[in-house]
Amino acid sequence: MRASPEETRLFPVAELQPQPTAKEILRRVYEALEEKGYRAVDQIVGYLVSGDPAYITSHKEARLWIRKVERDELLEEIVRFYLENA
């Protein structure tokens, strides 16, 4: 049945999930790297220094996640955490 032009159609929309924070993304990426047997800290540093996403595994979509955050934002999170916990 076709709706008339005056009818309003409602379409289901998936609930929007809040985006994870830089800290949460770093944790996910770290865990994925560890699970795959990589030296996670070294791999993350390599990514932060070079910008090359090949340092990050695609396991558990880690590469996808880390690319959602700017590298400077990740560095800010790391420095903040270090200074608050030093």
Buried (B, 14 or more C-beta within 10 A) or exposed (E): EEEEEEEEEEEEEEEEEEEBEBBEBBEBBBBBBBEBEBEBEEBBEBBBEEEEBEBBBEBBEBBEBBBEBEBEEBEEBBEEEEEEEE
